[in-house]
Amino acid sequence: MNDSQPRLSFEFFPPKTPEGKEKLIKVRDQLNEFAPDFFSVTYGAGGSTRDNTKGLITQFKNDGIAVAPHLSFGGDDETTIKSLLEEYQAAGVDRIVALRGDMPSGVGGAYQLVYANQLVAFIREHFGNQFHLEVAAYPEIHPQAKSYSDDIRYLKGKFDAGADSAITQYFFNPDAYFYFVDECQKIGITQPIYPGIMPILNYKNLTRFSDTCGAEIPRWLRKALENFGDDEASLRAFGVELVTDLCDTLLENGAPGLHFYTMNQTEPTAEIVRNLGLVSE
Ligand code: FAD
């Protein structure tokens, strides 16, 4: 992808089985046709996917593909996180998505979550500028945030600690993103904020997931999706058109790129990227 093109990245979660991994590598190769700037691989609550995430990252690097591991402290101590980062560095990883993560279910009150700004500061302290650091941002506010202004102040804290750019939670209302970017700029955030894009695959999963992570599905959209009932093919076709329009609006109005939550599937992400004309030369 050349420099004038918007940045493009694709997110995966680590599969639990060897068959799942094999399938994911095929998806990766199909999406790699679009010459993304990087892929990213999530990290389970409390480090639960540590080995699976690391295994996938190593394989991507061995295959010569740019990839960024997501990382959070979870229940780990500094030594464990530092040696994981050293392994990533040795494998040639140069980008990390630094997060606080969430409390794994079934864990009691003794568990301490480390805010993402602390992880960013920790990485900068021990690894200098070896990694490009991405952090998370929430145009519709993080569900635990006390207020909108607190949430963007904490985002600024992540940049002040050394983050280079942010990727947002997904949203379906482009105004939420543009308002958010404006508010961030007003408090002095100058780094790029890349919109996270969720392709629409399945109504039930989307609503369940959105309720947990605080991403809003506008009422009109819920109603429209509900009306498709079991007709997944029509729902997906509608979703492709809707998300293509969303991406078009974002890019036309200055979003610096797109980060796709692929849900480990080639489609509908590939169709949306093709519709947008983001095909590498
Ligand atoms: P933080 O930035 O630390 O913020 C968490 C909350 O605390 C917010 O409400 C914030 O307002 C508040 N806060 C922040 N700093 C402070 C402070 N210093 N003092 C007091 N309050 C503060 N989850 C996973 O488990 N694995 C993943 O791989 C993963 N990948 C993600 C990728 C992206 C692009 C996004 C947007 C989210 C991802 N998540 C992932 C979800 C994320 O871990 C959760 O949303 C989590 O609850 C917050 O993580 P954070 O890094 O945004 O936390």
Boltz pocket constraint, residues with backbone or C-beta under 6 A from the ligand:
constraints:
  - pocket:
      binder: B
      contacts: [[A, 41], [A, 42], [A, 43], [A, 44], [A, 45], [A, 46], [A, 70], [A, 71], [A, 97], [A, 98], [A, 99], [A, 100], [A, 101], [A, 102], [A, 114], [A, 115], [A, 116], [A, 117], [A, 135], [A, 136], [A, 137], [A, 142], [A, 143], [A, 144], [A, 145], [A, 146], [A, 150], [A, 151], [A, 154], [A, 157], [A, 158], [A, 167], [A, 168], [A, 169], [A, 170], [A, 196]]
      max_distance: 6.0
